[in-house]
Each structure stands twice: as C-alpha cells, then as structure tokens.
C-alpha cells in the first residue's frame, strides 16, 4: 500500500445530492464528494463525470438533524462490535474539515453516548485512480473501551462482490485450519446469490430481493472487491497476523439486501485508553473495462491481475 502521494489536485465546496456543503476532490481520473452537513460520509466516488459507484438513498438526501440514524448511502466509519445503541449513533450534524498538505481531514463532533470522535483522511494519488482513506477513532472517555474501526462502503445495486479465501493447500500436508467463515442467523448458504468457490466467494446484489444475507471472513491477503457494470472497485488493507478481529475474527464482511451491497473491512480489536486513538487505512482502486465476473475463472483472469499488479 506504499505509493507516492503528492496531494489533492483540486478541492472545492459545492452543493451535492441535496446538501449545500460538500467537498469535491478530484485528480485527472476520479472524483469524490464528501458531505460536511452530516457525516462524515463519502457520498460519491466515480470516474470524472461518470456514475456513482456507491448507492445513495434518494429519500434521505439533503436531510440533516434529528435523533434517528440514517444510512444515507456512500462510505462511512463505524466502530465494532456492532451494538444497537452504540453503533447507530446518528451522524446527522455538521462535521469540520481541514485541508492539509497531501490530504483532507473530516472530523465528526464527539459522540455523546460513546465519547468517541470519528475522523476520515482522504488523499488522492496524483496519477492513478486511487484513493487512500485513513479511518481514525479517538476516545475522550475516562476509562478504556474495547473497539475496532469498521469501514463500510454502500455499493450501487446490480453488482457482485468478490471475497478472497486464504491460500489453498492439500491434505495431508496441511492439517491445521487457516481461516474462519462467520455466519449470521439469517445467512442462507443455499441462496442463489452466493457462489462458493475454491479460492473466492462471490455475492451478487439482486435489486428487489429484500432477504438480507451476510458473511464475515478472515482474509489474510487484505483485499476485497465489487464489480459493477464494467468497473471494479478494490479495497486493500493491512491484516495484522495473530491480532484479534471482531465477529469471530472477521477482517472482511459482506452484507446485501434489495437496495445495495455493503463491502466492509475491519481493523483489529483493541482496548483503547483514554485520549488514545486507533486507525484503519484502505487503499481504493477504481478500474474500468472489467467484465462483471460470473465465476472464479472470471475473477482469476480479469480482477486478480489488478491486485497482483
């Protein structure tokens, strides 16, 4: 994930998706819009002038205030493990932003019920369709709390997610297990939206199919992808060996319903001391002219070279 990040080509405050104050960031390939009236939410990611890779919820666009959590769409930062009270703190109020050399930082007001402050730093590669997104949780509590940073991207409907499994081996040479696969009570492994392969798990988003599906997995290769139309969105992140991860050791989670598919990565679980912070960084790559995979063979031929390259 090391590369030469020189900074943001252009930054401006514009109206977008019904909100009056969105920060527009772009280089010569891609653009992002980040709300500051709520959030922080990266509400749009796409090639310059092209469609949004993220899903948005039209009935929520432009809304602010209130005590109920809204999904809005786009990309957000949460903290795991998931809790119906702690996790769903409503991010319906303005956020502060700072322009630094090489990146823009978005800072949420302190969460009154958790004592946490969420921050997202965004930097663009000067020459490539890549974004480095650093997620930060800072605690102002008076006591240590266990948590993990959790980065969730709400992807546009109609695509397919690709989750890599750990390197395969043979029996009897490899006798010990190498990974975990976490199922939720509503996970139905016979649902036709799943493709369970030898090297990859594929999950298709089916518009209108409101039956939710979710899995978590330990993915030591540190990547996950979503193919939509002829584009592919790739997240890469660091996996720390021997660290404990939330949800039965999941580094990646996939969730879908009839409206969208979430591609989620998680950092390690830590007990965070008062005044301390944790970070979790994703490298986003957007590529075009990639056929939407229907099988493992398609992933190997069209998407894996982007990762290995």
Steps between C-alpha positions, in 0.01 A plus 500: 500500500804730483495750216598857420214716622551860396168649606161603370481648151197714574262558790184712508179529701189438287135397541453129438225239546276751673759622753633854473855437616685209340873490442586405143840334458641376172807421297508436126325163531256487788295724726347483846229703674506503882211646698572746780136574591486146645740213532776482424378312193681452171176517307643464148793321341537463127698571190485868407150583375381138520257311721530458875651168608320540834129465568306796638152515649296766314251548784784591740709728283532852636357409841672629815430489873280265694562222749458200266793343319475516118698287260519775231728281287862546399791408727506539879704417810357295784647322803462129567369282655154600376260615767147633445569806718872571476547430130196687370581840645336744252757688292246763393692814590773709334859381498819704497752465218867595472715525189848366573798454274421181314157422644167636622373408850136476606422506874169405659392663830548280804238230538324576826415139580843352422754779556645421156603735221503368141744635243557414135809612305482490120797519263503448123777351295621772260502277192281198567134428581591426861394641835659445839233518773622505860233439765570616854316452830608719793358449846430773754367254757623481856545123477640254243255355246537201266430576134613458142472745209248387241493646146176446305441577132140488379532391138261569213248223423547240231864407556691209649741494795816289495648372826832310483550189709840419654753313285388145441699192595493123485433215739684355687772762456286771663301375796426820696217741407610830345197728526149558628168560327242676716128452445217712634168345611339613173783378274364245253785323324257351246391845380582519126664839544800319647773328299719291729825435317832342580692830511226765513152565632274706274186680620265654244281797581149435370280813483165439667611188689441626854619185678827605667818297477830546684831325560828589664837346423864514597680607181879510548557632146346833610267585214136486394331625182167597345435482126219711359420552132848509339682645802659333801557662840782344704578553868841401632593513867749362749425179686698462820595140562398354836286806585143449623227630269128554566219262409689175549820633341355666190718742304240534222120491505244505220136595546225531243128567476271616221648852485877469520803292597741605774872425469645527849851468644600499866806580704621297797320510833681711757437634846539872437620708794362849579641753254635226271404424140489217246524521121403279209613584146351384171653547157223536242561425134242556227549322165295504181430258214476204739222250419280423798618157619263207496747239624835446668661475159381850415650632825833331434524634145360854539531615861786310665762659269390844629575387855828329421612793284 
